[in-house]
Amino acid sequence: MSEPLVEVRDLRVTFPVRVRRGLWRKTLPLRAVDGVSFSIMAGETLGLVGESGCGKSTTGRAVLQLHRPSAGEVRFDGQELTGLWRTRFGTHVWSERLRQLRQQMQMIFQDPYASLNPRMTVEDIIAEPLRTFRKLNAAERAQQVAQLLVQVGLDPRFRRRYPHEFSGGQRQRIGIARALALHPRFIVCDEPISALDVSIQAQILNLLAELRRSLGLTYLFIAHDLAAVRHVSDRIAVMYLGKIVEIAPSTELCDKPLHPYTRALIAAVPVPDPQLERARKHVAVSGDLPSPLTPPSGCRFHTRCPIAIDRCKREEPALLPLAIAGSERLVACHLVRESRPDTNAP
């Protein structure tokens, strides 16, 4: 079996947060990402879903080393990335090796309005990585920019316009063109359709799927829209309060979710048919999302889980493989594992 292109092991990202305790201020660790592990094969799309604030975007940024991980490993094509940071004048910076590797790993940002410099033309925005990493003259850069615009479905004659002259969908296409400029192998798509109109979302999803097929790209697709994630992903990872609770092939996870939180997410997606909507079983989730500053002990979902037992409050379940009908899934739930004797884990 071939090695994964991207491999993440026990990734942790912690931010210091100042909070008031009476008359005093105290610094507490906010564990935005707490022990996340997954792998992505070359040419595969892994979807990452969960509620807002669960750590999805922070995970994507940490994989690309836009956030320096507090602990854990991130491997890209066999090269460990977290050890490639250097300290300069008391500040952590990328080493030259990490800077070169980052050419092969790019990001499509959530907000096409905020991710483009309003004072730069489209040509300057897309050509910026080419000026930084490629020794090209002005004519060669202009030619590559034109080719990239055609590749994402935009007219090259628009290259001298500014971002405010484009619609939201067109701006996101410009962001995609910028991400493709250095011919990356891996792209983190951080909720690339959440800020777009519904009519435009399908166009961007189809564009990303076509680019994946034609260029052999590998995606980490972050979103909270399960329907969109199912459409583009080979596998889906479900995240809750900084931890992954389930990973499975996309169709199997959406049709037969195992973890109680995954079931609640699936049940929250409305069905267009009113009769089916009334007939289907809804999963009730009570309570609010706990604070990542003071996460619950044991299973982090036990405070909202409708089937939690005492063990869930005491012991944190590990994300371990569970073989079901020849398909291997990863689930972090005591009750699911106890109810299925065909587990591969000790």
N, C-alpha and C positions, 0 to 999 in steps of 0.2 A: 504493500500500500504506500502511495506517495506521501511525502511530508506536507503538512499544511503550509500555506503561504503566510498566514498570520496565526500566531499562537499566543494566547494570553493566559498567564498562570498566577492566581492569587493576587490580582491587581488591586491595589488600595490607593485611594486619593483622599487625603485629609486636609481640611482647611481650618486654621485657627480662627475662632469667632469670639469676639468680646461680648459678654453678656453681663447684665446688672444683677447682682445678688444683694438686695438690701441697699446699703450705702456704698458697697464696693463693686468694682468691676472685675470679672474673672474671665480668663481665656479658656474656652472649652474646645475640644476637637470635634469638628463636624465631619463625620465619615461619609462623604458623598458616594464613594465607591469602596466597598468593604469585602474584599476577597472574591473578586469576579474572575472566572475562568471560562474560556471558550477557544475554539479554533475555527479557522475558515480555510477551506481548500481553494486552490487556484481556480478561478472561473465561477466560484460559488457566490451566492448572495445570502448573507445571514441577516435576518431581520431582528431588531431589538425593540421591544415594546414595553410599555408600562405607563403608570400615571405620571403626570407632570411632577418634577422634583424627585424622581426615584434614582437619578444618576445616569440616565442614558447618554445625554450629551457630554457629560464629564468623562464617561467611559470612552466615548469616541475621541475626544480631545486627548485623553491620556494615551490611547493607543498610538496616536500620531505624535506624541510627545509635545503637544501644544500646552498641556499641563504636565508638570514633572510628577511622575508617580511617587507616592510616599513609600511604597513597597511593592513587591511582585516582579514579574517578568513579562516583557513583551518582545516576542521574536518575529522578525519579518524575514522570510526566506532563509531561516536558520540563523540570522544575525540578531543577537540580543541588543535591544535598544536602550534600556534604562541605564546601562553602565556607560553610555557614550556621552553623558553630560560632563561638563567641566566647570570648575569654579574660577571666576575671574573677578577680582576686586570685591570678593564677598558675595557675588551673584552667580547663580547657576545659569550656564549658557550651553548651547549645543557645541559639540566638537565638530571638526571639519568632516569626519566620517559620518556623523549623524546628519549633518547638513546635506551631504551628497545623497544619502539614503532617502531623505525626505523628498527628493525629486520623484521617487517612485510611489509615494504615498501622498494623496491630496485630499481635499475636503470640499464638499458643496455645502454651503451654509444655509441656515434656516430662513433668514430674512434677506431677500434679494434687494431690499431697499437700503439696508444698513451695511451690507457686505461689499458694496461697490463705492469707490471714491467718487463723490459727485463733482469733483473738480478735474477729473481725468476723463478723456474720451474713451470710447469702447476700445479703440485700437491700443491706447496706452495701457488700459487695464489688462487686456489679454497678453500684450507684449511684455509686460513687466517681468514675469518669470523667465521669458526668453532672454531679456537683457541681462538678467542676473546669472543665468546658468548656461547660456548658449552664446558662442562667438559668431554672431550673425550681423551682417550689415543691415542698413535700414530697409533696403529692397527685399531682402530675404525674410526679415521679420514681418514686413507688410504682407508678403505672400502667404506666410504661415497663418497670420491672423485671418486673412480672407478665407483660407481653407478651413480653419476652425469654425468660423461663423457659418459657412455652408454646412459643415458637419452637424451643427446644432440647429439648423433650420432657419438661419437669419440671412438677410441680404448683405453681402460684403460692402455694399455702398453705404450702409449705415455706420461704418466703423468710425467715422469722425463725429458722430453724435455723442451726447452726454447721457448718463443713466436716466435723468429725469424725463427724457424724451421717449422712454420706452414704457410699456406696460409691465405689470408684475411678472407675467409669464416670460416675456422677452428678457427681462433682467435676469431671471433665473437661468435662461439659456446662455446669457453672457457669463454668468458664474460657472456654468458647466464647461463652457469653452475655455475659460481661464484654468479650470482644474485639469483639462485635457492637454494643455499647452506643452507640458514636459513629457507626454506619453507615459503616464503612471500605470502601474499594475494594480494598485489598490486605492479605492476611493471610499471615504466615509461620507455618507449622505445623511446629514443631520437635519431631519425633518424638512426635506427639500420642497414639499408641497403644502405644508401647513399654512403658509401665508398667502396661498394662491386661491383664486376662485375655483369652485368645483368644476366648472367647464374647462379650466386650464389644467387641472391636476392630472387628468387622464393623459393629456398630451405629454406632460413632463415624464410621467411614469413610462409611457411607451417609448419616449426618446431614450431614457436611461436603459430600458430593456434592449433596445436596438444597439446602443453603444456597447453594452456588455457583450452581445453576440458578435458584433463586428470587430471589436478591439480586444476581446478576451479579458475584460475587466473583472475584478473581484470587488464586491461591495459589502460594507457594513451599513445596512439601511435602518436608520433610526426613525421611529414614528410612533404616534399613539393611535393611528388609524389602522385597525386590524385588517380591514378589507384591502387597503392599499398594500400593507405588508404581505398579506397572503398572495396578492397578485404578482409581486416581484421577487419574493424570497423562496429559496430552496428549503431553508430551515428557519425557525423562529426561536429566539430566546426571550423569555419573559422575566422582567426585572421588577423587584419590589424593595424599596427602601435600601438601595445600595447593594442588593444581592440578586443573583439570578436564581429563580425558583424552578424553572423548567426550560428544557431545550428539546425540540422535536421537529421532524419534518413538517413543513407548513400545513399541508392538507390534514395530516393526522392530528396536529395540535388544535386546529380549528374545529375539526369534526369530533374529536374525542379528547378533550382536555382532561388532564389528570389532577394537577394541583388545584386546590380550592380557589386560589387567586386567579389562575388562568380561566377557570370556569366562570368566575364572576366577570372577568373582562369580556369573554365571549358572550355571556348573557346580556351584557350592557349594550351590545351592538344591535340596533333595531332591525327587524325583518320587514321588508316592504309589504308583504302580504298580511293584511290585518287578521285574517283567520289563523295563520300560522303563528303570528305574534301573540295572539290570545291563548293559543293552545300550548305553546312551549313553556318549559319550566324555567322560572327565573331564580337566580341565586342571590339571596339577600346578604349584603355586606353591611354590617353596622359599624358605627364609630367613625372617627376621623383618622387620617393618615398620621401616625406618630411622628414626632420630631426626630430628625437624624442626629440631633445633639444628644438626645436621651432615648436611644432605641430600646424596644422591649427586650427582655431576656428570652432565651430559647428561640423558637421560631418567631421571626419578626411579624408574621401575619397573624399570630394567634389572638391578638387583641381584637381582630375584626373577623376572624374565621368562624363560620357557623358550626363547624364540626370539631373544633379544637378540644383536646383532652389535656390532662395535667402534664403529661410528658412534653407536650408542645411548649408549655410555659417554662420547663426546666432545661430541656436539651435542644440545642440548635441542630436541625437536620442537615446532613451533608448532601451536596448535589452529586448523586451517584447514578450509574447506569441501571436501566430497567429494560430488559428484553421483552418485547411484546410482539408476538406473531412475526418474528424475524426482523423487526425494526427496533433499533436501540434508541431509547430516549433517556434523558437525564432529568431526574425529578428530585426535589428537596422537600419531602413530606413524610413524616413518620407513618401516618395512616395509610397513604398510598402504598408504601413499601410493605407494611404489615399485611395488607389485603391481597398482595400478589406474591406468591411463593416462587415465581420464576425469576427473581432478581439475581443479577450476576455479582452483586457486591457482597462482601462479607457482612 
